[in-house]
């Protein structure tokens, strides 16, 4: 799961224009949102690798990915 999160986070930064185009027109600051979600995915990937934070990271990921 951590590896998948790292790869998708890299895509948020490498293909930010395409990711921003997926958001509906009424959402402002599309690129900023793409960068923030990429950062969240990186932090979640790291959180899953650190045993004391694994459970809370898992719960937050369920909420984030829902």
Phi, psi and omega in degrees: 000320179299317180297317178299318179295321178295317179293318179291327177295319177299322179295326178298326181271325182283323183240046186297328179295315179294321178295319180295327180291340179284341181281148180297154184300332184281354180272123179276165175054050185302313182295323178297318179296320179297316179295318180295317179293327175296318178295319178299320180294322176297313180298322179293320177299319177292317180300326178289336181276343182260113189307314181297338182259359187299315183292310181295323177297319179298316179296315180294326176294322177299316179294315182296317184275353179287000000 
